[in-house]
Amino acid sequence: MERIVIDGGFPLSGNITIGGAKNSAVALIPAALLADGISTIKNVPNITDRDALFEIVRLLNCKIEQNDKIIKIDTSNLENKLIPQQLSVKLRASYYFMGVLLSKYKHVEIYFPGGCNIGSRPIDLHLKGFKALGAKITKKKHKYILDAEELKGTTINLDFASVGATINIMFAATLAKGTTIIKNAAKEVELINIMDFLNKMGAKISGAGTDTITIEGVEKLHGTEIEVIPDRIEAGTYILMGALLGDNLTINGIIPDHNKALFAELDKMGVSYKLNTSSITLSKCENLKPTNIITQVYPGFPTDLNQPMGVLLTQANGVSTMEETIWENRIGHYPSLQKMGANIELKGNKATIIGKTELKGTEINATDLRAGAALIVAGLIAKGTTTIYDIDYILRGYENIINKLSNVGAKIKIEKI
């Protein structure tokens, strides 16, 4: 086991470079299996979710070559096998193999996906989409079996603009007969990255980034290459750190348009920053104003920044609110923040945060990926030493976070216990 130890209060100065987007990479890796031959994916982040996907890809008898952040996946000897529980539970994105293998083989056997405990996270919308395309779905205890004589294009109206369901249906429809239209599709920028990859393979997809995606089925796909877009959530997390502790902290490799909702809130709070084409420079803001935030599907304020943003709100002068509307259990970080001295009142999925409060270091536990990121932000500004346990959640989605922060002046380390 390992833990993160932080001595708080040190300014952050220098440069941090953002890695590839976790939420793109975890879909692009399974997507490579749709193609015949070799596909290359560049700027793949060094996170444990990547490694968990590699295990499944290798189980399915594909070869992976890795050179730093560039990976090559060779599907020449791909085999359709049962994806066992010990692999599927390692991450939520294991469900993308459902859409991929159903599309390619018309048969899938996989155990329930895993991931962070931030809510019930049903995959009903995925399954409804597969059924609409012609799949028969059998559930045996903790395993799904999907079969189809053939997949036929159709119009699918999503009840909720789910990112995972949109991507999975897109995968399944890529090799289906006829045209599939996904309405009320998720509009996240990661969808565009994935559409570009599939189209380079020979797919015929349009509309990603809008609420209507059209997929004209093709017979086969070929290997190609793609680059993972920068991680807007990683960028947002470091931007929040800069607002709290920056001393001309520069964050490089960002796409500003991807974080418009965050910038809008920072502007309301009085955070000053210098924004360039692909970087942002921030220094600590001494007089933060309170604000009221409601998480929404893209392009609204992202649920994945709810938790680290909550730490910034503890340092605002006045009463702020944070309301979560996407996941029902994005509140795992609040008890830890309260333990550190934050004045927070909880009612359902709405937090009322009264600031400004001094946070004090203590021993706390990460409960999910973004909660863990929030606790690192809290530890960096806290007085004294903060020790964070259950750090595997954090390492799932933040590339080299300890080194990146240490290099800009943070007193942070991982200890074995």
N, C-alpha and C positions, 0 to 999 in steps of 0.2 A: 504494500500500500504506500501511497504518497500523499503529501499534503503541501499546500502552498503557504509560505510564510511571508508576510509583508510588514515592513516598518514604514508607517505612513508619514505623510507630510512633506515629502521631498518633491521639488518642482520637476517637471518633465520638459526637457529641452533637447532639440536635435531633430532627427528624421525617423519616421516610421513608414514603411512601405506596405501597402495593402496587398494581400494575397488574392488568389482566385476565389470566386464565390462558392461557398459550401453548397448553397441551395441549387446552383447550376451543376457543379461537379458531381454531386450524388445522383443526378439524373443522366448526365452525359455518359458516365461510365457504363451503366446498364444499357443506354441507348446504343453504344458501340456494338452490342451483340446483335442488333437488327441487321447490320451490314455483313456481307460476305467479304472476307479478307481482313486487311489490316487498317485500323483507324488510329490516328494520332490525336491526343488531347494535350494541349499545352496549358501551362499556368495552373496545374492541378495543385490545390493546397495540401500541405503536409498536416493532415488531421487524421484522427483515428477512424472517423467514418469512412475515409478513403480506404484505409487498410481493411476494414470490415467488408467493404464491397469487393476488394481484390480477392478476399477469401472465397466469396460466392462465384466470382468470375472464374477463378482457378478450379473450383469444384465442377463447373460446367465445361471444363477441359479447354479453356482458352488460355493462350499464352499472354503474359504481360511483361513488357520490357519497360524499365523505368530509368530515366536519366534526370535526376533532380526533379523538376516540376513537369517534365515531359513524359507522358506514358504512351506506349503503343500496345494496342489490344488486337491479337490475331485470333479470329473466330474460325479459322480453317477447320479445326477439329471440334467445334462446339457440339456438346451433347446436352440434351434436355433431361435433366435429372431432378429428383426431389430436392428442394432446398430445405435442409433440416432446421429444426427449431434453434439449435445452438448457434446457427449463423443468422437466421432471420431476425432473432430478437435483439441482435446487437445494434440495430438502427432502424429507424422508421422507413428510410428509403429502400429497404429491401423489397418493399411492395412494387417498385418499378419493374422488377423482373416478371411480375404478373403480366403487365401489358406487353412487354417485349417478347416473352416466350409464347404467350397466347397468339400474338401477331404472327410469329415465325413458325410455330409448331402446332397451333390450335389445341395445345394441351399444356397445363401447368399444374405442378404440385408444390405447394409452399406453405410453411407454417406462418402463424400470425406475425406481423412485423413488430419490432420493438420501438425504441426511442425514448424521449424524455416524458416524464409523467406530468404533463401540463393540461390534462383533460382526457375525456373518454376517447377522443380521436378515432371515431369510427371510420371505416372505409366503405360505407354504404354507397356513396356517390361513385366510387370506382366500380363497384360491383354492378350498380344499375347501368353504368355506361357499357360495361362488358356484355351484360345481358341484352342491352339494346342492339348491340352489334351482332348478337347471335350466339353468345356463349351460354353454356349451362354451368351453373356453379353449385358445387356440393361442399358442405361444411361438415367435417368430421372432427369433433372435439376442437383441437387447436390447429387444424390443417384445412386449407382450401384446396379444392380440386376444380380446375376450370377446363372445360372441353367445348369444342365447337367443330361442326362439320365444315363450316366455312364462316367467315366474318363478312357481313354486308354493311355497307355504309348506310347511315341514317342520320336523322337530326336528334341531338341529345340536348335537352335543357337541364342545366345544372341547378339544383335548388339553392346552392351556395357556391360562390366563386372560389372553389377549392383549387389551390395550386397543384397538389398531388393528384387529384382526380383529373384535372385538365391535362396534365402531362401524361398520365397513365392511359387515358382514353386516346390521346394523340398517338401514343406508341402503338396501341392496339389497332387503330384505324389506318395506320400508315401502309400496311400490306393487305388491308381489307379490299373487297370488291366494291367499286362505286365510290360515292362521295359521302363523307361524314361532315356534319356541321355541329360544332359545339357552341351552344348559346349560353350566355352568362358565364363565359370562360374567365379564369383568372387572368389578370392583366400584368402581372409582375414581369420585370425586365428579364428575369431568368428564362421565362418562356420564349423570348425572342432568341436568346442564345441557343436554346435547345432546338427551336425551329430551324435556325440557320444550319446547325449540325445535320439535322435530318435532310434538309433540302440539298446540302452538299453531297449527301449520300445518294441522292436521286429521288427523294420524296417530293411530293407536290403539296405544300402546305402554305397557307397564307392567313394573315390576320392575327398572329401572335402579338400580344401587347394591346389588343382590343378585346371587347367582350364577345366577339364572334370569330371563331377559328374554323377554317375550311380545310379539310384533308381529302385530296383525291387519291384514292388507293393506287399503289403501283405493285408490280409483280415481285421486284427484288431491289435490294439496295447494295451499294458497293462501299468499300472503305474510303475514308477521306480524312480531313483534319479540321480541328476547331481549336480556338483559344477560349479558355474560361474567362468570363468577364470579371472585373474586380468585385470583391465582396462588399456590398453596400452596408451590411449589418456590422461587419468588422470595422469598416470605416466609421460608421456612426458611433460605435463603442469608443474608439480612440478619440473621435471628435469631442465626445462628452468628457473624456478624461482631460483633454486640452482645455475645455471651458472651466474645469475645476482646478487644474494644476499646471497648465501650460506656461512656459516661459519661452515664447517663440517656438512652440512645438509645431513641426510641419508634418503633415500626413500626405504621403505621395501615392500616386497610382489610383486616384479616385475618379469616378464619373459624377460630377456635381448634380446633374439632373436626376440621378437615381435617389438622391436624398433630399428632395425639395421639401417634403413634409417636415423633416427634422430641422432644416434651416429655418422654416417658417416659425417653428416654436422657439428656436434659439434667438431669432430676431425679436420675438415678443418678450423674451426674458432679458434682453439687453446684452447678449453675448456679442462681442466684436470679433471679427475674423477677417482674414484676407483670403479670398477665394480666387484661384487661378484655374486654368483649363483642366488640369489634372491633379491639383494639390490644394491644400488648405493650411493656413498657419493661424494658430490661436495662442492667446495668453489668458491666464486666469482672470475670470470676471469677478470683481469684488462685491458688486451689488446686483445680484440676480433678482429679477422680478418673478413673482409667481405666475403660473399659467394653468389652464385646464385642458387636459388632453383626453381624447377618445381614440382608441386604436381602431383602425379600419383596414379593409382590404386595399391593396395598392390601387391608386397612388396616395391613399390616406396614410396616417401615421402608422408605422409598422409595428405589429404585435411583438416582433423580435427585438425591438428597442424599448419596449415598455419597461422592462426591469432595470437596465442601466440608466434609462432616463429618470426613473424614480429616485435614484441616488442624487442626481442633479437637483431635483425638486426639494430634497431635504436641505439644500443650501440656499434656497430662494427665501427672500424676506417677505413672508406672508403665507397665505393658505393656497395650496395648489391641489388639483385633483387629477387622478389617473384612473380612467375607466377602461377595462378590458372587455372587448366585445367578440373576440375571435375564439379564444380558449378559456375554458372555465376555471383553470387551475394555474394561472400565471401569477400566483401570489406567494410562491414558496420563499421568495427572498424577504418578504416583509417582516416575518418574525425575527430574522437575523438582523435586519436594519433596526428594528425596535430594541433588540438586545444591545446593539451598538449605541443606542441613545436617540434614535430618530423618533420624532413625534408623529405617529401615523395612526389613523383611525380607519378600520376596515369595515365595509358593509357590502357583502357579496363580492362582486368583482370590481368594486369602486374603492379606491384608497383616497383618503383626505390626508394630505401631507402638510404639516405645519412647520414652517422654518423661520429662521435659520437655526439648525441645531448642530452642536459639535458631536461628531461621531468618535467613539472610543474603541480601540482595538480589543478583540476578544476571540474566542474560538467559535467558529460557525461552520455550517455544512451547506454545500451546494446541493440544490434539489433538482436542478435541470441545467441545460446549457446556458441559457440567457440569464437565469438566476445566478449561476456561477460567475458570469461576466459582471453582473451587478455587484456581487460581493467583492470582486477584485477592485472595481471602481471605489467601493466604500472603503476597502482596506487602504487604498492609496491615499485617501484624504483623512483617514482616521488618526487620532492621536494614539501613539503606542503601536503595539504589535497585534496584527490580525493573523489568525491561523485558519485556513480553509480546508475542510476535509471533503471527501467524495469528489475529488477534482477530475475524475475521468469524464464527468459531464462536460467540463470546460474544454478539455483536450479534444473532445469530439469535433469541435467546430472553430477553434481559434488557433491558427497556425503560429507556432513558435512564440506564443504570447509572452512567455517568461523572458526570452532573449530580446524580443522587441521592446519590452518595457525596461529591462535592465539597461539596454543601450541608450535610453534617453534619460536615465537618472533615477529610475524607480529602484527601491530597495526591496527586491522580490526574488524569491528562490523556491525551488521544489526540494523538499526533504523526504527521504524514505523513512517509513515508520514500521 
